[in-house]
Amino acid sequence: MQEFVKSVFDKNTTAEQVASGYDLTGKNVIITGANSGIGKEAARVLGNTGANVTLAVRNYEAGLQAVKELKERALSTVSEANFSVSILDISSKQSIKDFCSRYAEENKQLDILISNAGIMGVEKSFIDGLESQMAVNFFGHCFLSASLAPLLKSATNARIVTLTSIAHHIANIDFDDFNFEKTDYVPMVAYGRSKTANVLLAVALHNRLASFGITSLAVHPGVIHETGLNRSMSEEAVARIAASAEGTNKTIETGAATSVWAAISELFIGKGGLYLEDCSVAELINTPESESVHRFKSGVFPYALDSKAADRLWTQAEKWLGQPLDIT
Ligand SMILES: NC(=O)c1ccc[n+]([C@@H]2O[C@H](COP(=O)([O-])OP(=O)(O)OC[C@H]3O[C@@H](n4cnc5c(N)ncnc54)[C@H](OP(=O)(O)O)[C@@H]3O)[C@@H](O)[C@H]2O)c1
């Protein structure tokens, strides 16, 4: 149940501080979009705990460059082999299938999946007939998580961490208009909808996989301007976001902390379907008063945690895929 829980950490905690003292030797981790930004930092920190981290990236050269850097910065106590790269274009069903078969050939289990890749604020475009932010941020990770479910079931206390955003405050999903045919396309509204879908994905995965001991969580990492996420946006739009987040910006090191916390904290064994931020379980915004305090600052809206909407979205994903996603 979504209820505020504060941990010993906070918004100023770094991913490295969260992982301090953990030994994840022998654990397998996949992080999508880990060639840059907070995904790369999460990969660095988890690799330094001894885990085998696969950077699942669409640009192989960028992945190799990131792995080279992570190996150079690796602690002397861990093997350089802890960091590897594998091609995954999360916008392509075939690429997801190929990635998962390659991974299953080499690994018997998956302990932690961090669905981190994302795009934001792009101009209107479509991938296989679906609006591209919904396709990349939600649908690709839905298909990936479902395809990796057998390997997650083979691990003990496995985790799926899905990156969402405070931008889910911008918009709920419109089940009747995924492609903005009835409403004008606004890039950040499309992003907001896709990030609402990411929370619903965490809920859907929790409802289907908790009985297998798999914990599924949604993470808002904070606002981190240093990453490349806003590369498609106009200077004006970037400035607007910067102004609204003034004073709350995080660094890449603190921005990766909640992903790492979700991936390893014992607090979440046997729990899930929760929205986390600042290394806390976030407040539920369920009254007009809490909405006036939290809107666009913190907390999660109930529509993003609604199990019925999560099921409806899962069914929609099966339609887009053209086949059932039966993982129970
Ligand atoms: N930064 C923030 O303020 C913020 C706030 C809230 C939520 N988030 C979320 O945090 C996550 C990480 O973002 P970030 O800030 O670290 O930005 P980032 O550095 O741009 O990382 C995003 C990654 O996703 C990858 N990616 C994009 N499309 C892909 C595709 N089709 N297949 C595979 N990988 C793809 C990018 O790869 P390329 O390098 O090849 O483009 C990049 O490595 C995102 O899900 C984002 O929505 C970020």
The ligand as an SDF file (V2000), in Angstrom:
LIG
                    3D

 48 52  0  0  0  0  0  0  0  0999 V2000
   16.9010   13.4500  -15.9070 N   0  0  0  0  0  0  0  0  0  0  0  0
   15.7760   13.7180  -15.2610 C   0  0  0  0  0  0  0  0  0  0  0  0
   15.5480   14.8450  -14.7630 O   0  0  0  0  0  0  0  0  0  0  0  0
   14.7300   12.6400  -15.0960 C   0  0  0  0  0  0  0  0  0  0  0  0
   13.5870   12.9460  -14.3320 C   0  0  0  0  0  0  0  0  0  0  0  0
   12.6020   11.9830  -14.1900 C   0  0  0  0  0  0  0  0  0  0  0  0
   12.7510   10.7510  -14.7960 C   0  0  0  0  0  0  0  0  0  0  0  0
   13.8670   10.4770  -15.5440 N   0  0  0  0  0  0  0  0  0  0  0  0
   13.9650    9.1570  -16.1940 C   0  0  0  0  0  0  0  0  0  0  0  0
   15.2330    8.5880  -15.9480 O   0  0  0  0  0  0  0  0  0  0  0  0
   15.5960    7.7130  -17.0170 C   0  0  0  0  0  0  0  0  0  0  0  0
   17.0420    7.9580  -17.4200 C   0  0  0  0  0  0  0  0  0  0  0  0
   17.1570    9.2460  -17.9640 O   0  0  0  0  0  0  0  0  0  0  0  0
   18.4590   10.1670  -17.8890 P   0  0  0  0  0  0  0  0  0  0  0  0
   18.0460   11.4310  -17.2620 O   0  0  0  0  0  0  0  0  0  0  0  0
   19.6170    9.4230  -17.3340 O   0  0  0  0  0  0  0  0  0  0  0  0
   18.6840   10.5060  -19.4400 O   0  0  0  0  0  0  0  0  0  0  0  0
   19.7160    9.9670  -20.5340 P   0  0  0  0  0  0  0  0  0  0  0  0
   21.1020   10.1740  -20.1070 O   0  0  0  0  0  0  0  0  0  0  0  0
   19.2660   10.5660  -21.8220 O   0  0  0  0  0  0  0  0  0  0  0  0
   19.4200    8.4100  -20.5250 O   0  0  0  0  0  0  0  0  0  0  0  0
   18.4150    7.8220  -21.3020 C   0  0  0  0  0  0  0  0  0  0  0  0
   19.0020    6.6080  -21.9710 C   0  0  0  0  0  0  0  0  0  0  0  0
   17.9460    5.9580  -22.6900 O   0  0  0  0  0  0  0  0  0  0  0  0
   18.5160    5.5000  -23.8850 C   0  0  0  0  0  0  0  0  0  0  0  0
   17.5260    5.2360  -24.9190 N   0  0  0  0  0  0  0  0  0  0  0  0
   16.6820    6.1090  -25.5110 C   0  0  0  0  0  0  0  0  0  0  0  0
   15.9670    5.4720  -26.4600 N   0  0  0  0  0  0  0  0  0  0  0  0
   16.3790    4.1820  -26.4560 C   0  0  0  0  0  0  0  0  0  0  0  0
   16.0430    3.0490  -27.2090 C   0  0  0  0  0  0  0  0  0  0  0  0
   15.1250    3.0940  -28.1980 N   0  0  0  0  0  0  0  0  0  0  0  0
   16.6400    1.8660  -26.9300 N   0  0  0  0  0  0  0  0  0  0  0  0
   17.5870    1.8040  -25.9500 C   0  0  0  0  0  0  0  0  0  0  0  0
   17.9680    2.8460  -25.2200 N   0  0  0  0  0  0  0  0  0  0  0  0
   17.3710    4.0330  -25.4770 C   0  0  0  0  0  0  0  0  0  0  0  0
   19.4830    6.5900  -24.3130 C   0  0  0  0  0  0  0  0  0  0  0  0
   20.3870    6.0560  -25.2560 O   0  0  0  0  0  0  0  0  0  0  0  0
   21.1640    6.9860  -26.3450 P   0  0  0  0  0  0  0  0  0  0  0  0
   22.3430    7.5560  -25.6160 O   0  0  0  0  0  0  0  0  0  0  0  0
   21.5440    6.0080  -27.3980 O   0  0  0  0  0  0  0  0  0  0  0  0
   20.1910    8.0200  -26.7850 O   0  0  0  0  0  0  0  0  0  0  0  0
   20.1160    6.9390  -22.9720 C   0  0  0  0  0  0  0  0  0  0  0  0
   21.2120    6.1060  -22.7090 O   0  0  0  0  0  0  0  0  0  0  0  0
   14.5690    7.9620  -18.1160 C   0  0  0  0  0  0  0  0  0  0  0  0
   13.6150    6.9120  -18.1220 O   0  0  0  0  0  0  0  0  0  0  0  0
   13.8850    9.2460  -17.7160 C   0  0  0  0  0  0  0  0  0  0  0  0
   12.5490    9.3500  -18.1670 O   0  0  0  0  0  0  0  0  0  0  0  0
   14.8590   11.3960  -15.6950 C   0  0  0  0  0  0  0  0  0  0  0  0
  1  2  1  0
  2  3  2  0
  2  4  1  0
  4  5  1  0
  4 48  2  0
  5  6  2  0
  6  7  1  0
  7  8  2  0
  8  9  1  0
  8 48  1  0
  9 10  1  0
  9 46  1  0
 10 11  1  0
 11 12  1  0
 11 44  1  0
 12 13  1  0
 13 14  1  0
 14 15  2  0
 14 16  1  0
 14 17  1  0
 17 18  1  0
 18 19  2  0
 18 20  1  0
 18 21  1  0
 21 22  1  0
 22 23  1  0
 23 24  1  0
 23 42  1  0
 24 25  1  0
 25 26  1  0
 25 36  1  0
 26 27  1  0
 26 35  1  0
 27 28  2  0
 28 29  1  0
 29 30  1  0
 29 35  2  0
 30 31  1  0
 30 32  2  0
 32 33  1  0
 33 34  2  0
 34 35  1  0
 36 37  1  0
 36 42  1  0
 37 38  1  0
 38 39  2  0
 38 40  1  0
 38 41  1  0
 42 43  1  0
 44 45  1  0
 44 46  1  0
 46 47  1  0
M  CHG  2   8   1  16  -1
M  END
$$$$
